[in-house]
Amino acid sequence: MTIDSDSPNVYQTTQPAQGERPAASLPIRGNFATAIKLLDGTTIIDGHGHDYETLPIAEGRGVRSILADGHFEYDNGSGVNLFQSWTATGTSVVLAATSVAGEFELLTQAAELTNGASNAATLEQSVANADEPLTSLLGFLQGKTVVFVARVRTATAARVRIAIFDDDGGGGTQEAESGDHTGGDTFETLACALTIQSDATDIVFRLEIDTGGAISAFIDAARVFVVGVDAGAVGIPNVLPPSLAMDLPDFIPDAVAGMTNAPVNVNNLLGMDRTRSIILGPGSAELVDANVPNAATASVGWPRLLTYDDTTEEFARYTFCLPVGYTGSMVVKAKFKGGATTGNFGVIVQVMATSDGDVANADSFDSDNAATQAMPGTTQQQETIEIPLTNDDGAAALDTIVLLFSRDTTSGDTVTGDIDVGTIVVEFQGS
């Protein structure tokens, strides 16, 4: 991949050697705040304010918006249909192309929408007009979640926003709106998201100006992404694979925080806040207490296990560091088995979190987190016990975490005989 030094906002892939599969080569410009990488690890967005129209991926597949002319460059029509695939609506509405410095952001121009005095106005694109090679884009989008993002400028607060609308043809409609533009006469990122009805007959993406005095709103860099769909699975280069969803820029969840009537959690659907795991095998346990489980030797059909006694409370310690994206809600899920088929296996987990600046040897464990799980009805059958770590000692991203895992032989455990504990999974919410 090369960077055109004369145009630092434009990136393009290198020309392939003779006989190689041609590489994608499209503009990558704009306002993304964080780095984005290809599946092979190549950084194509440097985190200094550039975004993409299309991301080239392996074997020529890519990720792009499903909107047609989201940069408003094709002004080959007239009147309310000035732009290809976009239509302006509203009494006395005026639609224009502007190339005045400050009134557009990408490429050469933006759209300027002006409402008639005392009237509302919209600039909208129906999904039927999208530049899409699928036989039926409408059918493809039914039941899927879409995110609409655009850069918008206006000098008037609380009257301009973007929205997604769908209709099932029988009176069932939905609408998701972004937050209102603040009116600072600068470009702001507006965004909204909607899970399309499974029987939708129409989907519309639009810029809205509320009823009032005549004002202008400028729109540029409009994009619509389909969330959680693998482009390779459907054979088209225009949807967002789950593997890239987590790499979308930070401004999207910030921008959608103010949207209304959106039936989806955008942080979750973009993978910005999702369940992650740290896996701790028996070999990672620190057996440093006087009372520790026996480290059983691995055998054919079973991995190495830690065997806990039914009369003496025994402890295993696990140490790890929480990742940068950690947001909370740790849960321990431990695999176990035993010879008994009745009774409840009881477990206690304690947490000690040490942050930078703490005196490590002065920290102490938080209160117990306890749970029980009934033994399965078949001897030596594997089962899972879950222990929510409600008492987490104020754990935060980049903290060093020490877990103290023990069998609760003093109260919660009612199983006769040894219990073998294998892999422990620590699940949590994070980006």
N, C-alpha and C positions, 0 to 999 in steps of 0.2 A: 504494500500500500504506500502511496506517495502523497505528499502535500504540495499543492501548488503554492509556491512562496509568494507569487504575485497576488494571490487571493487566499489568504490564510483560513478563510471560512469554508473553502471548498476542498473536499477530499475526493480522491478517486483511486480505484484499484489499478495496479500496474497492468500493462498489456501482457496477455499470456503469450508464451512461446508458441511457435508453430506446432500444431497438432494438439495443443492443450485445449481443454474446455474453456470457452470465453468467460471472463469474469465480469460481474456486474459493475457498472460505472455510472453512478448517479450523484447528484449534489447532496452534500451533507452540510447543512448550515443551521444557524439560528441561536437558540437560547437554552439548550439543555444545561443543567447545572452540574451534572456528575458524569463521570466516565462511563461509557458503554463499551462492552467487548463482544466480539464474535464468539461463536461456540468454540473456536480453536484458540481463544485467548487473545486474539489480536485486538488492541484498543483502536476503535474507529472514531470515538468521540473523546476529546481530551479533558473534559471537565471544566473548560474555560469559556463556556458559553456557546457551544456548537451543538446543534441537534441534527436529526436526519430526516430526509424524505424517504429513503429506503436503506435498510441495512442489508448488505450482501452477506449471504451465509454459504455454507458448503454446497457444492454442486449447483451453483447458480440460483438457489432458492433465496428469497429475501423476505423482509418484513416491511410492509408499507401500509399507509392509510388506505381505506377503501373509498374515501371521497374522491370525486373527480375535481380537478383543478382547485385544490385546497389553497393554492398560492394566488389564485385569481389573476392568472396571466393571460387567459384566453378570453379577451373581451371582443369577440367577433360577432356579437349580436347587437341588439339595440334595445333601448327602453328598459323595461323590467326584466328582460331576458338578455341583458348586455353580456353576462358571463355564461360560458358554456356550463350547462347542467345546474345553474343556480337561477332562482326566480325571486324577484322582489314582490311583496304584496303590501297592500294598504292604500287608502285613498290619498291621492296626490303624492305618492311615494316617489323619490328620486334615487336612482342607482347610477353610480359613476365609478370609473377607474381613476385612481390617484397615484401619481408617481412623485409627488411632492416629498421632499426629504422630511422624515419624521412622521409621515402619514402611512408609510409602509415599512415592513421589516425585512422581508426576504425577497430575493430576486429583484424585480423591477417595479412592482406596483402592488396595491391592495384594493379592496372594494370599499367604497364609501356609500353608506346607506343613510338617507335623510327622510324622516317621516314628514307627512303633511301636518300642518298646524292642527292641534286638537285630535290627531289621529295616531293610531299605532302603526307599526311597520315591521315586516320581517324580511330576511333574506334567507332562503331555504333551498335545500336539495333533498329530493326524494330518493330513497334507496334505488328506485327503478332507474334513476339517471346515473348511478355510480358507474365508473369505468371498471367493469368487472367481467372476467372471462367465464365465470360460472354460468351454467344454464339458468339457474334461478338464484340470484343473490338473496332475494327475499326469503326463500325457503331455507337457504343456508344459515341465515341469521336468526331464524325462529328459535326461541329458547336459549339463545346465547347472550352473553353480556358484552355490551359495547361501551367504549369510553370515547367521548367527544371532547377534544381539546382545541382551543384556538387562542390566538393573540388578538386582543380587542382594545381599541382606544376610543375614548369619548371624554368630553369636558363636563358632562352632567352625571351626577351621582344617582344611583338607585333607580335608573330607568332602562339600563342596557344589560343584557345577559345572553348566554347561549342556552339551548335546550335540545332535548331529544324527545320526539313524540312518536307513539305507535298506536295503531287502530286495528281491531280485529274484524272490522266490517260489520259488526252487529251491535255497535254501541259501546263496546268495551275499549276504553282508551287509557293510556298511561302517558305521563310526562315527567321528565327529570330536568331540573333547571340548575344551572350553575349559580353561584353567588352573584350579586349585582356588581357591576363595575363601580369603582369608588369615585370616578369622575375627575381624576387628576390630570386629564388630558395627556396621558402617557399610555403606552401599551401595557396591558396586564394579561396574565394567563388566566383564562376561565376554563373550567372543566366540569363535566357532569357524566354520569354513568347510568345505564338502564339495562335491565335484563328483559330482552324482547319477548313478548307473548308468543307462545308456541303456535298460535293460530293467527299471528299478525298478517294483515293484508296491506299495510302501509307503514313505512318508517321514514321519518323526516328529521333532518338535522338543520337547525336554524339559529340565526342571530335575531334577537328580539329588541325592539324599542317600544316602551310603554307609551300609552296615550299621554299627550301633553304638548307643550310648545315644540316647534320644529327644531330638532337637533340632529347632529351627524354622529354616526358611529363607524369606525374603520375596523375591518377584520382582515387578518392575514394568517398564514401558517395554520389553517384549519385541518385537523386530522381526526379520523375515527379508527380506533383499533378494536379488533375482535380479541377478547381475552381468553386465554387458556386453550387455544386451538393450534395444533401442530400443522404448519404449512405443508410438510411432507406428506402428512396423512391424507390430505385432500388434494394434493397435487397442484396447488396454486401458490404464487409468491406474494400473498397479501394479507396474511393473518399472523397473529402474535403467538409464537410458541411459548408454552409454560416456562421453558428454560431461559427465555429472555424477559419474561414478565417481571422478575425480581430486579432486573437491571434498568427499569424505567426511571427517569430522573426524579429527583426529590420534589420538584415543584408540582407534580401531578397530585399526590395526596394532599399537599398544602392547599392547592387551588380548589380542590373539590370539598374541602372541609365546610365551606359555606353554602354548598348547593342544597336545594330543597326538593322534596318529593322523589328522592332517589331510593329505590328499594334494594340497594346493594351497599355493602361496606367496601368502599373503593380501596382502602388500605389493604384489606384482605384479598380482593380480587386481583390486585396488581402484585400480590406476593410480598408487599411491603411489611406485612405483619402476619406471620404464619407460624405453624408449629414446626419446631426444629428439634433435633435430638443430639445428645452426647451419649455414646455407647461405652459402657464400662464393663469389660470382661472380668472374670474371676482373677485373671493374672494381673489386673491393675489394682487389686485390693492391697492395702497396706495392713499387714497383720502385726501391729505394734503393741497391742494391749496384752496384759497377762491372760485375759480370757478371749481367745480368738477361735474362730471356726477352723476345723481341720481342712487343709487344702487337699482334697481328694485327688488322686492320680487319675488322669483321663483314661478312659477305656473305649473299646470299640463300641460305637453307637452313642457315646456320651462324651462331651467335652470335660475339661477340668471343672470341678465344682467346689464350692465351699460348704462344708457340712456343719450345721448348727445343732448343738445339743438341746435336749428338751427340758433340762433342769437348770443348767448354768447359762446365765445371760452372756452371750459372746458377741464381740464387736469386730466389724471390718471397716476400715477407713478408705475413702476414695477422695482424691484431690484432682481438681481441674480448674480451668479458667473460663469464665463466661465470655462469650464473643461480644464484639462491638455492638451488634444489632439486638442484643438481649433486651426484652421489654417486660418480662415477668412471667408468673404463673408456672413455676417448676412443678413437675410431677415425676415421681420415681415409679418406674414399672419394672418389677423384678421377676425373673423366671425362676420357678422352683418346682421340686418334686419330692416325694417321700413315700415310705412304705405304707403309711396309714391311709385309710380311705374315709375317715370321719374326723370331726373336730375342725377348729379354725386355726390357721397359721397366722400368728400375730407378729407384726413388725413395728419397730420404732426407728425413725430416721431423724437425726438432728443435723442442723446446718450451722456452719461458721463461715461468715463472709468477711474477707479481708480486703479492704480497698487500699489503693496507693495512699500513703501518708499515715496509715494505721500502724500501730506497734504490733507486729504480727504475734509475738509471744504473749501479748496482753489480751488478745481476743478470746472470746469464749463462745460455746455453743448456745444457740437459741433453744427455746422450749421444744418438747417432743412433738413430732408429727407421727401419729399412730394410725394403723389400719389393720384389718383382718380379712382373710380370704378363706372360704371353705375349701377343704381338701376335695379333690376330684374323687369320683366313685371308683376309679381304677388305680390300683397300686402302681407307683412310679410314673404316673401320667403327669406330663408337664402342665403347669398352670401359671397364671400371671397375677401378681398382687400389685395394686396401685396405691401409692401413698402421696396425696397432694401435699406439697411443702408450703403450707400456709404460714408457718413460722420459719421464715427464710433469712433471718438476721439482717434484713434490709439489703439483700443481694442486688447488685447492679452490674451493668456491663463492665467487663474487664476485671471484676473482682476475682480473687482466688477463693475457690469454694472447697471446703472440707465437709464431706458427708460422713456421718457416723451411722452405720447400718447395723441393727441388732435384732435378734429374735426376742420378742417380748414375753419371756418365760414367767414373769412375775404377775401378769394380769391378763393380757389379751389372748395369749396362745393357749389352746386347749388340745393340741395334737400330741399324741403319745409317740415317741420315737424321733429319730433324727430327721432334719429337713435339709435337703441339698439346694443351694441357691447358685444359679448360674449367672447369666448376663443381666446387668442392670442398665436400663435406659432412662436417661434424664431428659424428659420432654419439657419444652418451654416455648413461649411466644417470642418471636424475634424476626428481624429482617435479614 
